Amino acid sequence: MPSSIKNETVGIGILGAGNISELCVRGYVDDQRCKVVAICDTDIDKAKSKALRWGVETIYSDIDDFLNDERIDAVEILTPTYLHHDHVIKVSEAKKHISCQKPIANTVTDGREMVKAAESADIIFRINECFYHYPPLEKAKHHIQKGHIGTPQQVRVHTLVGQTDSKFQAMLEAEGYTWRLNQNSPGGHIFDDIVHKIAVSQWLVDQKIVNLSSTLRRKHTFFEPFVALLEYENRDLIGMLDSTYAENMWLNSSYYGADEFIEIIGDEGFIWVTRCTGEMLNLAPLVLYDGKNNKKHFEHFNQVDSDWGTGFKRSASYFIDSITNKKDLSISPMMTPDDAINVLQICFAIYKSAQTGTKVDPRTIDDFVISPGGYP
């Protein structure tokens, strides 16, 4: 099957109508080049509710019936991670293009099998990585690539998790987290959320992590405060990835009770992304410092769109671009499955290093590692 479609409008099928669908589907609903033609979920009442909200006429509770719908050109897979392997295989066999929620799978082995299935079907298969499309991060990457901070020397990616009273958080359904808290998930917060930040820590500087060492704690079953020291392919580049769980701290956020701060330091300047998920700091979303030749110039990008939800909308748009042949997956900022497998290996390397107290090369991990302390 060719990577383009003949119809003028791309038909999108949504597989999974859980919490994350509220963010991931909005870009398709607003894009005139595509139409959400069907929703599939084993909870038919949930599917009906989302269909009414998004103006979708067709719902399914059976995946085989869903995939037999000839109007569907591409599927957004939003089911729990432990189901990704089987669902990607099924959608590949139906020869429909695939966008899949992160993490790619529960194991590296499953991820590789999914890649082979998509390659055999000759379809587009990408991982929906919203952080790649968040405007302040896109702009930061542009300035780094243009050499505006010189050669990157250090990467720092910090995540703060606390409490929030946002409307978005309040409407999330508790049952959507059940599978994250049992043996259906090999890890907790790092596996579920920090994979975004692992991806960013490589993508911004176009460098792979080849070794890391970590220290990790478990709090309240799911949360995993940690610090990981990173070594990149370029030995002159080092980094730090960490997360703090502040259970009694209330955060300013329109989404989840979290926020991120990202700093890339070069030999001529530095760049800050001062927010992502939340709005904690009263600073421009993006700050660039140029210290070359004693210039000592700060530039504050106050007008860049810093709504975290924009990253989801733009991610959907890029997927449609790729299907209509307006974007090349090899050069666009979309996450390839191979990149997603690499991110999964780094997640498991953080767990392994914390367990063993040794440095770990993520590329040596071929299956999975359970979070220290066992399953959530």
N, C-alpha and C positions, 0 to 999 in steps of 0.2 A: 504494500500500500504506500503510495507517495506521501511525502510529508506535508502536502497541501490538500485542500478540499476543493471540490467543484462548485459547491453551493456558495452563494454570496454571503450568507450568514452562517457562522459556525454554531452548530448545535452542541450545547454543553449539558452534560448529565452530572448531577451532584450525588456522590455516593457517601452517605453519612450526613445526618442533619443535627449533629451535636453542637456543643458550645462554640467551637472554633468556626463553625459555618457562618456565624453572624459576621465575622470579619472577612473570611475568604471568599464569600459569594458576592459581596456588595460590588466588587469590581466588574463581575460578569453582568450583573443586573443593570449596571449603569453604562455598559459598553454597547454601542449601537451595532457593532460588527458581529455580535454574537447574541444568542438567546438561550436562556436556561430552559430546556424543554422538559426535563424530568428530574425528580428527586427520588432516591431510593434509601430507605432505612427500615430496619426490622421493627422499629417502633412506628407504626403507621400513623398514630395520632401526632407524633412529633413531626413526621413528614408532611402531614396535612397542614399543621400550623405554619411551618416554614413555606410551604407552597402558597398559602394564602398571603403571607407577608411579602413574598417575592413575585407574586403574580404568575406562578407556575401551574399549569393545568394538569399535568400528569404526575402521579406518584406510584411508587412500587415498594413492595416489601420483600420481593424476591430478586436477587441479583441477576439471575439468568433471564428473567423477564425484562428486567431493566436493560441488560446488554443486547437483547434482541430488538430493542427500539432503534430502527434504522435512522431516525432523525438525529441520534446522538453521534457526533463526530469525535468528541473528546470528553474525558471524564476527570473530574476533580475528586480525588480520593481523600475523604476527611474522616475515615473510620479510625478506631484505635490502632496504635502502632502494631500490636501483635497480629492484626489482621491484614496489614499491608502486603505481606508476601503473597498470600493466597489471592487477594483482590487484584494486585498488579498482574499476576499470572493470568487470571480470568479476563481482565480487560485487555491484556495483550493478545490473548487468543481471539478475542472479538475484534481485534485490529482497530482499536480506537486509541487516539492519542491520550497520554496520561500526564496529569499533574498530581503529585502525591504530597501529602502533608509530611513534615519532618517528625521524628527521625525516620530514615528510610525504612528501617526494619528493626527487629529485636536482636538480630545477629548479623555479622559480616557475611556469613555463608548465605543467609536468606537474601541479603542485598545483592550479592553476586548472581544468584539464581534469577532474581527479578530483572537485572540488567540483561542477562542472556535472553530471557523471554521477550523483552521489548526489542532487542536487536533482531531476533529471529522474525518478529512481526513487522519490522521496518516501520516503527512508529516513533513519534516524539515521546520521550519520557524524561520529565524534569521533576525536581523536588521544589515545592513551593516555599522558598526562603524569602520571607517578607523583609528581612533586614537588608538584603541586597538592594532593595528598591526604596528604602527609606531615604527621602531626599537629602537630609544632612550627611548621611553616610555616602550616598552617591557623589555628592559634591566633594566630600573629604577625599574620596578615592581619586577623583579627577585632579585635585590639587597635588596629591602625592605622586600620581603618575606624571604630572607636568614638571615635577622636580621643585615645587615651590617650598619644600622644607629640606631640600637636599636629599641625601641618601638616608633612608630610615635606619635608625639605630636601636630604637626600643618601642615596643608595643605594650600598652596597658589597657585592659578591658575589665571594668569593674561593674558588677551587678549588685544592687541593693534591693532586698525583698522585705516588705513589711506589710502593713495593713492599709486599706483604703476604703472610702465610702462612695466610690464612683457608681453611677447608675449601671454601667456595663458589668462591673463585678457583682452587683446585687442581683442581676437577672440570670447569672450563670446557674445551671442546674447541678446540684451536688452529685447526682448519679453519674455525671460525665467524668468524675474523677475516680470512680470506684476501681476501674481497671488499672489505674496508676498506682494503686495502693495494695496490690497483691502480686502473685507470681506471674501475672500477665505482663509485668514490666520488670526488666533486670535492674533498673535504677530508679532514682527519685528525681529531684529537681535538675541535676546535671543532665541526665538523659532526656528529660522532658523539655527543658528550657535553655540550659546553658549551651546546648548544641548550636543555637543561634549565634551565640557569642564566640564559640569555637570557630564557626564558619567565618565570622567577621574578622577574627584575629589573623586569619590567613589571607582572606580575600582583599582586604585593604592594602596589603603590602605585596601581594602576588608572590608569597613565599610559603612553602610547606613547613609544618612543624615536624622535626625529625627525632626529637628527644624531649622528654619532660619529666619533672619530678613534682610530687604533690603531697599536700597534707589536707585531710578531710575529716569533718565531724558529721554526725547525723543528729538532727533535731526534729522532734515531732513526726517521726516516721519518714516523711517525704523530703524535708529540706536537708541540704548537704553543704553547709558552709565550707569553703575550701580555698586554698591558694595553690596555683600551679605555675611553676617556672618553666618557660618555654625556650627551646633552642630551635632555630630555623636552619634551612638549607644554607643560607648565607651566615657564616659563623659570626659575622660582625653584628648580626641582628639578634636580639634577645627579647623576651617578653614576659608578661605576667597576666594571668587570667585568674579572677577570683570572684567570689560571691559571699555576701553577708546576709544572714537572716536576722532581722531586727524585729522580733515578734511584737514588741510593744510600741513600735514607731509607726505613726500614721503618715502616709505619703500623699503628696499631691499627684493625682493621676486621673485621667479620664478613662483608663482601661484597667489593667491589673495593678495590684499593689506592688509595683516594682519600678525601677528606673536604672539606667545605665550611664556610665561616663567612660568615654574612650579617648585615649591620648596616643598619638603617634609622634615620636620625637625623631627629628632628622639631624644631620650634622650642620644644618643651616637654619633650622626653625622647628616649629612644632604645630600640630593641629589638634584641636579639641572638638569632639562631639559631646555636647553637655547634657543631652537628654535623648531618650528613645521612647520607652514605654510610658514614662511619666513626665512630669514637669517640675522637677524638684528645684533646679537652680535658676535664679533670676539672671540668667546670662543669655546671650545670643545662642541659638542652637548650634552654631558652628563658629569657632574662633580660630583664626590663622595668625601665627606669629612668624614674621620674616626677619631673621637676624643676620642675613648674609651681608658681608661688607659693612658691618656696623649700621645696617639700615634700621634695625630695632622698630619694626612697624607691625602694629596689630590691626587686623581686619576682622570686624564683627559682622557676621551674616545674619542680621535680624529678620530679613524678609523670607528666608528659605522656609518652605512648608515643613513644620515640625510635628504635624499630627501623625502619630504612630500608625493610625489606620490608613494613611495614604500609602504606606508601603505595601499593604495588602491589595489596594486598588491597582497600583502600578504593577504588581506582580501578576495579577490577572491579565492586565493589558499586554504585558510582554509575552505571556503564553499565547494569547490570540495572535500577536505579531508573528510568533514562530510558526504557528499553524498556517498562517496566510503568506508565509515566506517573506515577511518584511523584516524579520530578525534571524540572524544566524546563531544557532545555539552555541557554536564554537567561539563566538566573539561577544555575545550578549552577556549581561550579568546574571543570567539564570543559572541556578545550581544544577549541575549534571549529576546523575546517579553515582558516577565514580567519585565526584567531590563529596557527595553525601556519605558514601562508604568510608571515605577518609575521615570525615568528621566523626562518624560512629567509632572508628578505631581510636581516635584521640579521646573521646569520652571514656571508652573502656580503659585506655592507658592511664587516665586520671585515677580511675578506680584501682587499677592494678598497682600503680606506684604508691597510692595511699595504703594499700594492704601490705606491700612488701617493703616499703621504705627504700626502694631503689629507683634509679632512673629507668624509664621505659621508652623504647622506640615504638610509636604507634603502629608502624608498618608491619610489625611482627605479630599483630593480633589478627587471627583468622576466624574467630568465632564470636565469643562474647565474654564479658567479665561482669559478675554481679557486684553491685555496690557494697562497699565495706559494711559489715553488720548484717548482710543477707538481704533478701527481698524486702521492699518497703512494707 
